[in-house]
Every structure is written in C-alpha cells, then in structure tokens.
Amino acid sequence: MSGPEWRIRSGRPTDRSLLASFTCADPTVGWQVDVEQFIRTQLLDWTFDPHAVSGDPRLLPVFVTGERASDVLMSAVMTDVSARVPPRDARVFALVHEDNQRSIALCHRHGLVEEMSRPHPDYRRIVTQHNPQVPESDQF
C-alpha cells in the first residue's frame, strides 16, 4: 500500500493568509519566535521581491505524507544547487542558532557537517565538505 506522493508547488501571493496562521515556535524560545514571525510576516515579501529571479523556488509549501517536510525540502534544495550549471555545490552553508538542534541535525543529514567561523557567538555556520571537482572560482 502506498501513500499519496508529495505535492510541492511554488508559493503564491494569495498564500499570505495561510502563512499568517503558521505556528512552530515555543513562545519561550526567542530564536523560534523569530523564525515563526519571519514566516508569518516577511516570507512572501522576500520571495516575491522584484529583484528575485523569475520562478525562484525558494517558497515551496509542502503537503505532508509521512516523510519529514524539512527533509523533502532540504533534499530538493540540495538537488537544485548541485544541478546548477556551472556546478555550484562546492560549498553549501547554513546559519543556525546553536540551540536549534533539529536544524543542526537536518543539516548534518544532508551533508552540512563542517563548521566555519561563527558570525555571532550564538550562531553556527555549517558547510558541506569541499568538492574538489568544482573550481574555486565557482564556489559561493
């Protein structure tokens, strides 16, 4: 027996009311509240910024079927990055609050395992291992 497949679609400006009710934070954890507020109030503005690339897939609402939504989305992002021409997957990084163990675990599951210098004492910059097949000039 198989379940329904993931359905991923590009976000639309009409999704604003959907995102306005988004909840994920423990109200006593500051960084969680910051993420929740960003998603509720700024995500669509950021996604539909006039300077964004046309068809930019940064906002992809996902309808859950049993897999972790974060893993499906992270897998899609990592696949997209590695499929770029010229290749752009020499170093992919994430900036994560040190107390956000779930996001750190997500990053580790998708190959972001090395730590660079911290931009702030409370935040970790986690990166993928260097890919020697990609010239240094193509790294970001």
RODO-78484 format. One record per residue (C-alpha): residue number from 1; residue in three letters; z, y, x negated. Coordinates in nm, 4 decimals, m for minus. Example, Ala and Ser with C-alpha at 12.3 -4.5 7.8 and 13.67 -1.06 7.14 Angstrom:
BEGIN
PT resi resn       up    north     east
PT    1  Ala   0.7800  m0.4500  m1.2300
PT    2  Ser   0.7140  m0.1060  m1.3670
This chain:
BEGIN
PT resi resn       up    north     east
PT    1  Met   0.0000   0.0000   0.0000
PT    2  Ser  m0.0921   0.3343  m0.1436
PT    3  Gly   0.0407   0.6741  m0.0544
PT    4  Pro  m0.1597   0.9898   0.0035
PT    5  Glu  m0.3182   1.1487  m0.3010
PT    6  Trp  m0.2030   1.4804  m0.4426
PT    7  Arg  m0.3724   1.7775  m0.2870
PT    8  Ile  m0.3967   2.0750  m0.5155
PT    9  Arg  m0.5607   2.3972  m0.4115
PT   10  Ser  m0.5907   2.7444  m0.5514
PT   11  Gly  m0.3367   2.9898  m0.4209
PT   12  Arg  m0.4442   3.2499  m0.1687
PT   13  Pro  m0.3036   3.5931  m0.0856
PT   14  Thr  m0.2063   3.4512   0.2544
PT   15  Asp   0.0426   3.2228   0.0756
PT   16  Arg   0.2780   3.5193   0.0337
PT   17  Ser   0.4880   3.4246   0.3394
PT   18  Leu   0.5083   3.0637   0.2199
PT   19  Leu   0.6374   3.1721  m0.1206
PT   20  Ala   0.8764   3.4302   0.0268
PT   21  Ser   1.0921   3.1453   0.1546
PT   22  Phe   1.0748   2.9397  m0.1670
PT   23  Thr   1.4141   2.8181  m0.2894
PT   24  Cys   1.5014   2.6341  m0.6076
PT   25  Ala   1.7969   2.8175  m0.7598
PT   26  Asp   2.1662   2.7636  m0.7805
PT   27  Pro   2.2846   3.1170  m0.6952
PT   28  Thr   2.5460   3.0977  m0.9716
PT   29  Val   2.2855   3.0358  m1.2458
PT   30  Gly   2.1183   3.3606  m1.3495
PT   31  Trp   1.8007   3.2219  m1.5066
PT   32  Gln   1.7343   3.0034  m1.2000
PT   33  Val   1.7688   3.3050  m0.9722
PT   34  Asp   1.5263   3.4981  m1.1964
PT   35  Val   1.2631   3.2219  m1.1653
PT   36  Glu   1.3104   3.1954  m0.7906
PT   37  Gln   1.2794   3.5728  m0.7448
PT   38  Phe   0.9647   3.5830  m0.9593
PT   39  Ile   0.8031   3.3115  m0.7481
PT   40  Arg   0.9063   3.4800  m0.4226
PT   41  Thr   0.8058   3.8356  m0.5098
PT   42  Gln   0.5680   3.8515  m0.8062
PT   43  Leu   0.3758   3.5256  m0.8477
PT   44  Leu   0.0890   3.6223  m0.6180
PT   45  Asp   0.0639   3.9701  m0.7700
PT   46  Trp   0.0453   3.8120  m1.1155
PT   47  Thr  m0.2071   3.5514  m1.0047
PT   48  Phe  m0.4373   3.7917  m0.8237
PT   49  Asp  m0.4164   4.0706  m1.0791
PT   50  Pro  m0.7618   4.2352  m1.1020
PT   51  His  m0.7670   4.1572  m1.4744
PT   52  Ala  m0.7195   3.7828  m1.4173
PT   53  Val  m1.0097   3.5515  m1.4830
PT   54  Ser  m1.2088   3.4690  m1.1719
PT   55  Gly  m1.0936   3.1345  m1.0304
PT   56  Asp  m0.7907   3.1282  m1.2619
PT   57  Pro  m0.5974   2.8111  m1.1742
PT   58  Arg  m0.2504   2.9440  m1.2575
PT   59  Leu  m0.1291   2.9159  m0.8983
PT   60  Leu  m0.1764   2.5681  m0.7630
PT   61  Pro   0.0517   2.4800  m0.4713
PT   62  Val   0.1068   2.1035  m0.4692
PT   63  Phe   0.1882   1.8739  m0.1741
PT   64  Val   0.4283   1.6043  m0.2909
PT   65  Thr   0.3577   1.2290  m0.2667
PT   66  Gly   0.6322   1.0802  m0.4804
PT   67  Glu   0.5474   1.1995  m0.8303
PT   68  Arg   0.7309   1.4965  m0.9675
PT   69  Ala   0.5360   1.8085  m0.8765
PT   70  Ser   0.6259   1.9533  m1.2159
PT   71  Asp   0.4680   1.6572  m1.3974
PT   72  Val   0.1479   1.6719  m1.1934
PT   73  Leu   0.1139   2.0442  m1.2512
PT   74  Met   0.2054   2.0237  m1.6218
PT   75  Ser  m0.0421   1.7402  m1.6697
PT   76  Ala  m0.3146   1.9495  m1.5033
PT   77  Val  m0.2332   2.2464  m1.7268
PT   78  Met  m0.2318   2.0380  m2.0465
PT   79  Thr  m0.5620   1.8735  m1.9463
PT   80  Asp  m0.7135   2.2150  m1.8738
PT   81  Val  m0.6001   2.3543  m2.2090
PT   82  Ser  m0.7347   2.0579  m2.4042
PT   83  Ala  m1.0701   2.0698  m2.2195
PT   84  Arg  m1.1421   2.4303  m2.3202
PT   85  Val  m1.4474   2.4957  m2.5365
PT   86  Pro  m1.3876   2.5707  m2.8120
PT   87  Pro  m1.0803   2.3469  m2.8142
PT   88  Arg  m0.7614   2.5462  m2.7680
PT   89  Asp  m0.4985   2.2722  m2.7819
PT   90  Ala  m0.3819   2.3113  m3.1417
PT   91  Arg  m0.0517   2.4624  m3.0274
PT   92  Val   0.0673   2.4978  m2.6692
PT   93  Phe   0.4086   2.6574  m2.6222
PT   94  Ala   0.6680   2.7219  m2.3569
PT   95  Leu   0.9536   2.9676  m2.3481
PT   96  Val   1.2543   2.8009  m2.1809
PT   97  His   1.6157   2.9050  m2.1281
PT   98  Glu   1.8357   2.6746  m2.3366
PT   99  Asp   2.0379   2.5727  m2.0297
PT  100  Asn   1.7253   2.4700  m1.8372
PT  101  Gln   1.7435   2.1047  m1.9362
PT  102  Arg   1.4954   1.9915  m1.6708
PT  103  Ser   1.2233   2.2221  m1.8030
PT  104  Ile   1.3007   2.1215  m2.1604
PT  105  Ala   1.2692   1.7545  m2.0574
PT  106  Leu   0.9403   1.8330  m1.8782
PT  107  Cys   0.8077   1.9981  m2.1938
PT  108  His   0.9128   1.7010  m2.4055
PT  109  Arg   0.7414   1.4561  m2.1656
PT  110  His   0.4158   1.6473  m2.2153
PT  111  Gly   0.4248   1.6755  m2.5921
PT  112  Leu   0.6017   2.0078  m2.6461
PT  113  Val   0.8536   1.8717  m2.8935
PT  114  Glu   0.8787   2.1100  m3.1876
PT  115  Glu   1.0884   2.4237  m3.1791
PT  116  Met   0.9824   2.7561  m3.3295
PT  117  Ser   1.1943   3.0630  m3.3887
PT  118  Arg   1.3809   3.1863  m3.0832
PT  119  Pro   1.2672   3.5145  m2.9281
PT  120  His   1.6204   3.5543  m2.7862
PT  121  Pro   1.9411   3.3571  m2.8544
PT  122  Asp   1.9336   3.2086  m2.5018
PT  123  Tyr   1.5657   3.1039  m2.5041
PT  124  Arg   1.3845   2.8266  m2.6904
PT  125  Arg   1.0166   2.8381  m2.7871
PT  126  Ile   0.8967   2.4766  m2.7719
PT  127  Val   0.5500   2.3872  m2.9008
PT  128  Thr   0.3178   2.0906  m2.9268
PT  129  Gln   0.2620   1.9304  m3.2625
PT  130  His  m0.0146   2.0816  m3.4720
PT  131  Asn  m0.3586   1.9334  m3.4015
PT  132  Pro  m0.5402   1.9288  m3.7374
PT  133  Gln  m0.8772   1.8798  m3.5632
PT  134  Val  m0.8677   2.2352  m3.4289
PT  135  Pro  m0.9392   2.5128  m3.6826
PT  136  Glu  m0.6552   2.7596  m3.7387
PT  137  Ser  m0.8818   3.0416  m3.6123
PT  138  Asp  m0.8998   2.8737  m3.2682
PT  139  Gln  m0.5239   2.8438  m3.2253
PT  140  Phe  m0.3344   3.0730  m2.9898
